[in-house]
């Protein structure tokens, strides 16, 4: 079964260092919480709001051992009025035997406001 694992975070400002650090923290927590091995992953989609232009957030994934051949891409988030600015979102497609309710979606920093129902 392929399951989607979602996550999001925000940055204070658009710098390469800050964007990559935030994306790396987000991915590290998602990987750990869901016990993801890169061989389980079909693909990873990152999106970013218009304010983020300094770097592709997906670049952070290349710092993780074993993730070299996992297909990743970045895209723009739809610019909805009054949406959360400086936001990085991720969707990971994982082969797993876990049930939907066992998947742990991770929201960090200002992005916690996107899914208060998942608050720990």
C-alpha positions, 0 to 999 in steps of 0.5 A: 500500500502506498500512503501519503505522509504530510508535513509543513513548517515555516521560516522567519525569512527567506535565506538558503540557510534557514530554508534548508535547516527548516526542511531538514528538521521537518524531514528528520522528524517525519522519517523518525516518527514514521520509521521511513527507510528510503527504499520505502519511498516512491516520491517526495513533493515539496511546495513553498509559498511565493516568499520562498525563492532562495533555494529548493527546499528539496535540496535538504533531503540530499543530506540524508544517507540513502536518499540519493535516488529518491525522486524529489521535486519542488513546486509553488503553493497556490497563492490563496488570500490570507494563507500562511506565509513563508511556508514549506509543505511536503508530501511523501509517498511511502510503501508501508503496511501501516494503516492511515491512522498510524501515519504520523503527519508532522507540522512544525513552527508556524505551520502547526496552525494548519492542522491543530487537530493533529497537535501532540 
